[in-house]
Amino acid sequence: MKIKALNRFRQKLAKDELLVGMFVTLESPCIVEMAVSLNFDWIVIDAEHGHLGWKEIAELNRATVRSETVALVRIAERNTALIKRVLDIGVDGILVPNVESVAEVEAAVADCRYPPEGRRGIGGERATVWGQCFAEHAAEANDHVLVVPMIESPVGAQNASAYCKVDGVDAIYFGPADFSANAGYRGQWEGPDVAEQILAAKDAIRAAGKQCGLIATSPENLVERQEQGFRMLGIGSDAKLLLQSIHEALAVVGRDRKPATSLDPQDSQPI
């Protein structure tokens, strides 16, 4: 846990400043080191989707050591055992997917805090310097761990302002793709009325004195989202950013193509 980085993160939130980050889905720590070198405010190691295992999560987090980049992990679900293991690795906080009630948010915060405020078990792992700093870590962890609920459904959006009242919640994140699916528009980034619901929830969050964010779809959208009042903005995921660059280069020489989900090569088509 990087206390100075977390304090800087919260100070920027309080000042209504932009916090830029990215989602990491690939296993190379070099990607995180690149983000750190560019002074990203945060990275999210995505353990909800994809193939990252515990070893990769630890290595990706390690690449943020002694930096001002906050390392968060998006867990697969709100689960006490999962949260305990992630925090034992020494990350700065968690993203909790698809919360839909205050009780879920309160449970996530309790999972992240040691007793008596919560139910996190104390382990002799990396977060406590392999048991050498039990007392020191226990004294600071409850006050500094970052808990970011994700709103990914209309139900979650309706309760947005209530999440802001839960002690221990500093920011809230939106997932437009899953939001659209849960609203009945699977496969659309923002289906009908989804954009309006997200903006309304954003307004409620900001009115409650908290900040929120989401991933932008393009550089132009990044500017648009900042102007709309989102402050924890993701420029994309590592894989998406890499693919965008590859597609642009291929298009220049007339070799761009749209891949198919099938592994049969003839199913892919030129663009």
PyMOL commands that set and color helices and strands:
alter all, ss='L'
color gray80, all
select helices_A, chain A and resi 3-14+29-37+54-62+80-88+102-112+126-128+134-144+154-158+160-163+176-182+194-207+219-228+238-252+265-267
alter helices_A, ss='H'
color red, helices_A
select strands_A, chain A and resi 19-24+42-46+70-74+93-96+146-151+171-174+211-215+232-237+257-258+269-270
alter strands_A, ss='S'
color yellow, strands_A
deselect
rebuild
show_as cartoon
